[in-house]
Amino acid sequence: MKEGTKGLTVKKSEDFSEWYTQVIQKAELADYSDVKGFMVIKPNGYSIWENIQKNFDKAIKRLGVRNAYFPLLIPESFFKKESEHAEGFSPEVAWIQKNKDDSERLAIRPTSETIIYDSYSKWIRSWRDLPLRINQWCNVVRWETKTTRLFLRTREFLWQEGHCVYESEEECEKETLIYLNEYKKICEKILGIYVLEGKKTKSEKFAGAKNTYSVEAIMPDGKALQMATSHNLGQGFAKSFNIKFIDKDEKEKYPWQNSWGISTRTIGAMTMVHGDDKGLVLPPNLCENKIVIIPILFKKDKEKVLNKVKKIKSKLNRFNPILDDREEYSSGWKFHEWELKGIPIRIEIGPNDVAKKQIILIRRDTHEKVIVKENDILSKISEMLEDIQKKLFEKSRKFTLDNTIEANNMNELKKTIKDGKIALAFLCNSEKCEEHIKDQASGAKTLNIPLDQPKKLEKCIVCGSQSSYIVRIGKSY
């Protein structure tokens, strides 16, 4: 049997962590590198990232964002310019050993605010230069000390980071939320994952930001995974990096900035949310190959069947089908391989199907088998792909809502977390109350504050004072 395609040896419900690792490796999405904490993204995994890139890039370009590229290495002095930012990232920064020719120590970017804003300080002079909307697709390095988990926790990962500059706070805040909504669309319409959008509490916001917003997804083990973030950075970075502009009133002012990003960890989320005991389940809107065609070959009718499947493949080109006509493997073996790799629809064609001018369609998500007349194949496949995408999202949405429970006191909160669910609870904005939750609720933390708040706010479940908001609380990756 070909390396990497052997079936899963554990069930999702019995050993979720091991199941996840096996799916990632055996579906050939990624593998561990010999460099500790790093991963190799294989073609199957990279094609998924390319599709996320393609869809999101198209969306932000419609909003006037342009792509650029900035240096990988950041001078140490740049980090020191924004103290909160420097303190927040200091444990994760990977430093390059200083050479005699270097004037100062250099870091590999954990994020690029500082190196980008040094350039902005040279580019921005007038209100006519604003708004400035730039994005870069790149890699970043964060020196994790915890155990590596492919896509979820690695020292290097791929992402995009948008960095925009505005004349006013209102424009900055408005667009910060617009980018958050674009992430929601990518997660729900492309990845098929229902997400919870909201604002981070003060203790959970991005280092150096005024406000941080996130979209969070709930995984099958009850933990939340942060899918993307959008930060209103206020004027702090502008002041630190001396970014100024002459406004229409001819006065010199500091602009407002935001930054926003989504990374390859979304591939891990998609695997966990949709995968099953047979392997990966790919949402049709996300995957490169939406169909695999497997001819059922017998010596006597081999040429007749092969000729037919080639014609069918040509007819289905818009779905970028894979034709698996390898003769060294049995049909059953091929079925298992492509189920493991998550291709949304499998087509089977044998001698009887050729004679009857029909094909057999098998859905990857439900394993439902449908016999379709050749003439109806295009419309039926389009309809089936649309339904698979819809059902995957609906399943994710139902799971998330069913596993989000309102907790009215600390005992209910502890029970909700212990049961592997997400809690909704009233909380004041005291960081001490948040710390108490982390201590008492098995390491759970605030995830985000829903953008839609109830009209009446109850007492804080920790200290009993008037709450500031209702917030989502849970364990997270």
C-alpha positions as CSV (number, residue, x, y, z in Angstrom):
1,M,0.0,0.0,0.0
2,K,1.3,3.5,-0.9
3,E,2.9,5.4,2.0
4,G,0.6,7.9,3.6
5,T,-2.7,6.4,2.5
6,K,-3.2,3.6,5.0
7,G,-6.5,4.1,6.8
8,L,-7.0,5.7,10.3
9,T,-6.3,3.5,13.3
10,V,-8.3,5.6,15.8
11,K,-11.9,7.0,15.9
12,K,-12.5,10.7,16.2
13,S,-14.7,10.2,19.3
14,E,-12.2,8.0,21.1
15,D,-8.8,9.8,20.7
16,F,-9.4,13.2,19.1
17,S,-5.8,14.4,19.3
18,E,-4.4,11.2,17.7
19,W,-7.2,11.1,15.1
20,Y,-6.4,14.7,14.1
21,T,-2.7,14.0,13.6
22,Q,-3.4,10.9,11.6
23,V,-5.8,12.7,9.3
24,I,-3.4,15.5,8.6
25,Q,-0.5,13.1,7.8
26,K,-2.4,10.3,6.0
27,A,-4.5,12.7,3.9
28,E,-1.1,14.2,3.0
29,L,-1.8,17.8,4.1
30,A,1.4,18.3,6.1
31,D,4.2,16.5,7.9
32,Y,6.7,17.2,10.6
33,S,10.0,18.8,9.7
34,D,13.4,17.6,11.1
35,V,13.7,21.1,12.5
36,K,11.8,21.0,15.8
37,G,8.5,22.9,15.8
38,F,8.4,23.4,12.1
39,M,6.2,21.7,9.5
40,V,6.2,20.8,5.8
41,I,3.0,21.8,4.0
42,K,2.4,19.2,1.3
43,P,0.7,19.9,-2.1
44,N,-2.7,18.7,-0.8
45,G,-2.5,21.1,2.1
46,Y,-1.0,24.0,0.2
47,S,-3.8,23.8,-2.5
48,I,-6.3,24.5,0.4
49,W,-4.2,27.5,1.5
50,E,-4.1,28.7,-2.1
51,N,-7.9,28.6,-2.3
52,I,-8.2,30.6,1.0
53,Q,-5.7,33.1,-0.4
54,K,-7.5,33.4,-3.7
55,N,-10.9,34.0,-2.2
56,F,-9.7,36.4,0.5
57,D,-7.3,38.3,-1.8
58,K,-10.2,38.9,-4.2
59,A,-12.3,40.2,-1.3
60,I,-9.8,42.7,0.0
61,K,-8.8,44.0,-3.4
62,R,-12.5,44.9,-3.9
63,L,-12.0,47.0,-0.7
64,G,-9.1,48.9,-2.2
65,V,-6.3,46.9,-0.5
66,R,-3.0,46.3,-2.4
67,N,-0.4,43.7,-1.8
68,A,3.2,44.4,-0.9
69,Y,6.1,42.7,0.8
70,F,8.3,43.8,3.7
71,P,11.5,42.4,5.2
72,L,11.7,39.1,7.2
73,L,14.1,40.6,9.7
74,I,13.3,43.3,12.2
75,P,15.8,45.5,14.1
76,E,15.6,45.2,17.9
77,S,15.2,48.9,18.2
78,F,11.9,48.8,16.3
79,F,10.4,46.4,18.9
80,K,11.4,48.8,21.7
81,K,9.5,51.7,20.2
82,E,6.1,50.4,21.2
83,S,6.5,49.1,24.8
84,E,3.2,47.2,25.2
85,H,3.7,45.5,21.8
86,A,7.3,44.6,22.7
87,E,6.3,43.2,26.0
88,G,3.5,41.1,24.5
89,F,5.7,39.5,21.9
90,S,9.0,39.2,23.7
91,P,8.6,35.5,24.8
92,E,7.9,34.5,21.2
93,V,10.6,36.4,19.3
94,A,13.3,34.4,17.5
95,W,16.6,36.3,17.4
96,I,19.3,36.1,14.8
97,Q,22.8,35.8,16.3
98,K,24.4,39.2,15.8
99,N,27.3,39.4,13.3
100,K,30.2,41.9,13.6
101,D,28.8,43.8,10.7
102,D,25.3,44.2,12.2
103,S,24.7,47.5,14.1
104,E,22.0,45.8,16.3
105,R,20.3,42.5,16.9
106,L,17.8,41.3,14.3
107,A,14.6,39.3,14.9
108,I,12.6,37.1,12.6
109,R,9.2,38.7,12.3
110,P,6.5,37.3,14.7
111,T,4.3,39.9,13.1
112,S,5.2,42.9,11.0
113,E,3.7,46.1,12.5
114,T,7.0,47.6,13.5
115,I,8.9,47.0,10.2
116,I,5.9,48.1,8.1
117,Y,5.3,51.2,10.2
118,D,8.9,52.4,9.8
119,S,8.2,52.5,6.0
120,Y,4.8,54.2,6.6
121,S,6.6,57.0,8.5
122,K,8.5,57.8,5.3
123,W,5.6,57.4,2.9
124,I,2.8,59.4,4.6
125,R,3.0,63.2,4.5
126,S,-0.5,64.5,3.6
127,W,-4.1,63.6,4.1
128,R,-4.0,62.9,0.3
129,D,-1.9,59.8,1.1
130,L,-4.7,58.4,3.2
131,P,-6.3,56.0,3.5
132,L,-3.4,53.7,2.9
133,R,-4.4,50.0,2.6
134,I,-1.7,47.4,2.3
135,N,-1.6,43.7,2.8
136,Q,1.2,41.1,2.7
137,W,1.1,37.3,2.3
138,C,4.1,35.9,4.1
139,N,5.4,33.5,6.8
140,V,6.0,34.5,10.5
141,V,8.0,32.7,13.3
142,R,6.9,32.6,16.9
143,W,9.1,30.5,19.2
144,E,6.5,28.2,20.7
145,T,7.7,26.1,23.6
146,K,4.7,23.8,23.7
147,T,4.3,20.6,21.8
148,T,3.9,21.1,18.0
149,R,0.6,20.3,16.5
150,L,0.5,20.5,12.7
151,F,-1.3,23.7,11.5
152,L,-2.5,24.5,15.0
153,R,0.8,25.2,16.9
154,T,4.0,25.4,14.9
155,R,6.9,27.8,15.2
156,E,6.5,29.0,11.6
157,F,3.2,29.5,9.8
158,L,1.8,31.2,6.8
159,W,-0.7,34.1,7.0
160,Q,-1.7,37.4,5.6
161,E,-1.4,40.6,7.5
162,G,-3.3,43.8,6.5
163,H,-2.0,47.2,7.7
164,C,-4.1,50.3,7.0
165,V,-3.8,53.9,7.9
166,Y,-6.7,56.5,8.2
167,E,-7.4,60.1,8.9
168,S,-10.0,59.5,11.5
169,E,-10.9,57.1,14.3
170,E,-14.4,56.5,12.9
171,E,-13.0,55.4,9.5
172,C,-10.5,53.1,11.2
173,E,-13.0,51.5,13.4
174,K,-15.5,51.1,10.6
175,E,-13.0,49.3,8.4
176,T,-11.6,47.2,11.3
177,L,-15.1,45.6,11.5
178,I,-15.4,45.4,7.7
179,Y,-12.3,43.1,7.6
180,L,-13.6,41.1,10.5
181,N,-16.8,40.5,8.5
182,E,-14.7,39.4,5.5
183,Y,-13.1,36.8,7.7
184,K,-16.5,35.6,8.8
185,K,-17.5,35.2,5.1
186,I,-14.4,33.2,4.3
187,C,-14.9,30.9,7.3
188,E,-18.6,30.3,6.7
189,K,-19.0,30.4,2.9
190,I,-15.6,28.8,1.9
191,L,-14.5,26.7,4.9
192,G,-18.1,25.8,5.9
193,I,-17.4,26.7,9.6
194,Y,-19.8,28.7,11.7
195,V,-18.0,31.3,13.7
196,L,-18.7,33.6,16.7
197,E,-17.6,37.2,16.1
198,G,-16.9,39.5,19.0
199,K,-14.5,41.9,20.7
200,K,-11.7,40.7,22.9
201,T,-11.5,41.7,26.6
202,K,-8.7,44.1,27.7
203,S,-6.5,41.2,28.9
204,E,-7.0,39.2,25.7
205,K,-6.5,42.0,23.1
206,F,-3.5,42.2,20.8
207,A,-0.4,43.7,22.4
208,G,-0.5,47.5,21.5
209,A,-4.0,47.6,20.2
210,K,-6.9,49.8,21.3
211,N,-9.5,47.1,20.4
212,T,-9.2,43.6,19.1
213,Y,-12.0,41.7,17.4
214,S,-12.0,38.0,16.5
215,V,-14.0,35.2,14.9
216,E,-13.9,32.0,17.0
217,A,-14.9,28.5,15.9
218,I,-15.9,25.7,18.3
219,M,-14.1,22.4,17.6
220,P,-15.6,18.9,18.2
221,D,-13.7,18.6,21.5
222,G,-15.4,21.7,22.8
223,K,-12.4,24.0,22.6
224,A,-12.5,27.2,20.7
225,L,-10.1,28.1,17.9
226,Q,-9.4,31.7,17.0
227,M,-9.8,31.8,13.2
228,A,-8.9,35.4,12.5
229,T,-8.4,38.8,14.2
230,S,-8.9,42.4,13.3
231,H,-7.3,45.1,15.5
232,N,-8.0,48.8,15.9
233,L,-4.5,50.0,16.8
234,G,-5.5,53.5,17.7
235,Q,-2.7,56.1,17.4
236,G,-0.1,54.3,19.6
237,F,2.0,52.9,16.8
238,A,1.7,56.2,14.8
239,K,3.2,58.0,17.8
240,S,5.9,55.4,18.4
241,F,7.0,55.4,14.7
242,N,6.4,59.1,14.1
243,I,3.8,58.6,11.4
244,K,2.2,62.1,10.8
245,F,0.3,63.8,8.1
246,I,-0.8,67.4,7.3
247,D,-4.6,67.4,7.4
248,K,-6.9,69.6,5.3
249,D,-6.8,72.3,8.1
250,E,-3.0,72.4,7.5
251,K,-2.3,71.0,11.0
252,E,0.0,68.1,11.7
253,K,-1.8,65.0,13.1
254,Y,-1.3,61.4,14.0
255,P,-3.3,58.9,11.9
256,W,-5.3,55.9,13.1
257,Q,-4.3,52.4,12.2
258,N,-5.6,48.8,12.0
259,S,-4.1,45.4,11.3
260,W,-5.8,42.1,10.6
261,G,-4.8,38.5,9.8
262,I,-5.8,34.9,9.1
263,S,-3.4,32.0,9.0
264,T,-2.9,28.4,8.0
265,R,-4.4,27.2,11.3
266,T,-7.7,27.5,9.5
267,I,-6.7,24.3,7.7
268,G,-6.5,22.6,11.0
269,A,-9.9,23.9,12.0
270,M,-11.5,22.7,8.8
271,T,-10.0,19.2,9.4
272,M,-11.3,19.0,12.9
273,V,-14.8,20.3,12.2
274,H,-15.6,18.3,9.1
275,G,-13.5,15.2,9.3
276,D,-14.8,11.8,10.2
277,D,-13.6,8.3,11.0
278,K,-12.7,7.7,7.3
279,G,-10.6,10.9,7.1
280,L,-10.8,14.4,5.7
281,V,-14.1,15.9,4.4
282,L,-13.4,18.9,2.2
283,P,-16.0,21.6,1.6
284,P,-16.6,21.9,-2.1
285,N,-16.0,25.7,-2.1
286,L,-12.6,25.1,-0.6
287,C,-11.0,22.3,-2.5
288,E,-9.1,22.2,-5.8
289,N,-10.5,18.9,-7.0
290,K,-14.2,18.5,-6.4
291,I,-14.6,15.0,-8.0
292,V,-12.6,11.8,-8.3
293,I,-13.6,9.4,-11.1
294,I,-12.9,5.7,-10.6
295,P,-13.4,3.3,-13.4
296,I,-14.4,-0.3,-12.5
297,L,-12.2,-2.3,-14.8
298,F,-12.5,-5.8,-16.1
299,K,-10.2,-7.2,-18.8
300,K,-13.0,-7.8,-21.3
301,D,-14.6,-4.3,-21.1
302,K,-11.5,-2.3,-20.0
303,E,-11.2,-0.1,-23.2
304,K,-14.9,0.6,-23.4
305,V,-15.0,1.8,-19.7
306,L,-11.7,3.9,-20.0
307,N,-13.0,5.6,-23.2
308,K,-16.2,6.5,-21.4
309,V,-14.5,7.9,-18.2
310,K,-12.2,10.1,-20.3
311,K,-15.3,11.6,-22.0
312,I,-17.0,12.1,-18.7
313,K,-13.8,13.7,-17.3
314,S,-13.7,16.1,-20.2
315,K,-17.4,17.0,-19.7
316,L,-16.7,17.8,-16.0
317,N,-13.6,19.9,-16.4
318,R,-15.2,22.8,-14.6
319,F,-15.0,20.7,-11.4
320,N,-11.3,19.9,-11.9
321,P,-11.9,16.1,-11.6
322,I,-9.2,13.5,-10.8
323,L,-9.3,10.4,-13.0
324,D,-7.8,7.5,-11.0
325,D,-7.3,4.8,-13.7
326,R,-4.3,3.2,-12.0
327,E,-4.5,-0.6,-12.6
328,E,-2.2,-1.7,-9.9
329,Y,-4.7,-0.9,-7.2
330,S,-8.2,-2.4,-6.7
331,S,-11.3,-0.2,-6.9
332,G,-12.0,-0.7,-3.2
333,W,-8.5,0.4,-2.2
334,K,-9.0,3.6,-4.3
335,F,-12.4,4.3,-2.7
336,H,-10.7,4.3,0.8
337,E,-7.8,6.5,-0.4
338,W,-10.0,9.2,-1.8
339,E,-12.3,9.1,1.2
340,L,-9.3,9.6,3.4
341,K,-8.3,12.7,1.2
342,G,-11.8,14.1,1.5
343,I,-12.8,14.6,-2.2
344,P,-16.5,15.8,-2.1
345,I,-17.9,13.4,-4.8
346,R,-16.7,10.1,-6.1
347,I,-17.9,8.8,-9.5
348,E,-17.9,5.1,-10.2
349,I,-18.4,3.8,-13.8
350,G,-18.3,0.1,-14.7
351,P,-19.4,-1.9,-17.8
352,N,-23.0,-2.0,-16.7
353,D,-23.1,1.8,-16.2
354,V,-21.6,2.3,-19.7
355,A,-24.3,0.1,-21.2
356,K,-27.1,1.9,-19.4
357,K,-25.6,5.4,-20.0
358,Q,-25.5,6.2,-16.3
359,I,-23.0,6.9,-13.6
360,I,-22.9,6.4,-9.8
361,L,-22.3,9.4,-7.5
362,I,-21.2,8.9,-3.9
363,R,-21.2,11.9,-1.5
364,R,-18.2,12.1,0.8
365,D,-20.1,13.7,3.7
366,T,-23.0,11.3,4.0
367,H,-21.8,8.4,1.8
368,E,-25.1,8.5,0.0
369,K,-25.1,6.7,-3.4
370,V,-27.1,8.1,-6.3
371,I,-27.5,6.7,-9.9
372,V,-27.7,9.5,-12.5
373,K,-28.3,9.4,-16.2
374,E,-25.3,10.7,-18.2
375,N,-27.3,13.6,-19.7
376,D,-28.1,14.9,-16.2
377,I,-24.6,14.7,-14.8
378,L,-23.7,18.4,-14.8
379,S,-26.8,19.6,-13.1
380,K,-26.9,16.8,-10.6
381,I,-23.2,17.3,-9.6
382,S,-23.7,21.1,-9.3
383,E,-26.7,20.5,-7.1
384,M,-24.9,17.9,-5.0
385,L,-21.8,20.1,-4.4
386,E,-24.0,23.0,-3.3
387,D,-25.9,20.8,-0.9
388,I,-22.7,19.3,0.6
389,Q,-21.4,22.8,1.2
390,K,-24.7,23.9,2.8
391,K,-25.0,20.8,5.0
392,L,-21.4,21.0,6.3
393,F,-22.1,24.6,7.4
394,E,-25.4,23.8,8.9
395,K,-23.9,20.9,10.9
396,S,-21.2,23.2,12.2
397,R,-23.7,25.9,13.1
398,K,-26.0,23.5,15.0
399,F,-23.0,22.0,16.9
400,T,-21.8,25.5,18.0
401,L,-25.2,26.7,19.1
402,D,-26.0,23.4,20.9
403,N,-22.8,23.6,22.8
404,T,-23.0,27.3,23.9
405,I,-24.7,27.4,27.3
406,E,-25.6,30.4,29.5
407,A,-24.0,30.2,32.9
408,N,-25.6,32.3,35.7
409,N,-23.0,31.6,38.5
410,M,-19.5,30.2,39.0
411,N,-20.8,26.6,39.6
412,E,-22.8,26.6,36.3
413,L,-19.7,28.0,34.6
414,K,-17.4,25.3,36.0
415,K,-19.9,22.6,35.0
416,T,-20.3,24.0,31.5
417,I,-16.5,24.0,31.0
418,K,-16.1,20.6,32.5
419,D,-18.7,19.3,30.1
420,G,-16.6,20.5,27.2
421,K,-18.9,23.4,26.2
422,I,-18.7,27.2,25.8
423,A,-20.3,29.4,28.4
424,L,-22.0,32.7,28.0
425,A,-21.7,34.7,31.2
426,F,-22.1,38.2,32.6
427,L,-18.7,39.7,33.6
428,C,-17.4,43.1,34.7
429,N,-14.3,44.5,33.0
430,S,-12.0,43.7,35.9
431,E,-8.9,41.7,34.9
432,K,-9.0,40.1,38.4
433,C,-12.4,38.5,37.7
434,E,-10.9,37.1,34.4
435,E,-8.0,35.7,36.3
436,H,-10.3,34.1,38.8
437,I,-12.2,32.3,36.0
438,K,-8.9,31.0,34.6
439,D,-8.0,29.7,38.1
440,Q,-11.3,28.2,39.0
441,A,-12.7,27.0,35.6
442,S,-10.0,24.5,34.6
443,G,-8.0,27.0,32.5
444,A,-10.9,28.4,30.6
445,K,-10.6,32.0,29.5
446,T,-12.7,34.7,27.9
447,L,-13.0,34.2,24.1
448,N,-14.8,37.3,22.9
449,I,-17.6,39.6,23.8
450,P,-20.5,39.2,21.3
451,L,-21.1,42.3,19.2
452,D,-24.9,42.0,19.9
453,Q,-25.3,42.5,23.6
454,P,-28.5,41.9,25.7
455,K,-30.5,45.1,26.6
456,K,-30.3,44.3,30.3
457,L,-26.9,43.3,31.9
458,E,-27.0,41.2,35.0
459,K,-24.5,41.0,37.9
460,C,-20.9,39.8,37.3
461,I,-20.8,36.1,38.1
462,V,-17.5,36.5,39.9
463,C,-17.7,39.6,42.0
464,G,-21.4,40.3,42.0
465,S,-21.0,43.9,40.8
466,Q,-22.7,45.4,37.8
467,S,-21.5,43.6,34.7
468,S,-20.0,45.3,31.7
469,Y,-21.1,42.7,29.1
470,I,-22.0,39.1,28.4
471,V,-18.9,37.2,27.2
472,R,-18.1,33.8,25.8
473,I,-15.8,31.7,28.0
474,G,-14.2,28.4,27.1
475,K,-11.0,26.5,26.7
476,S,-9.1,27.2,23.5
477,Y,-6.3,26.1,21.2
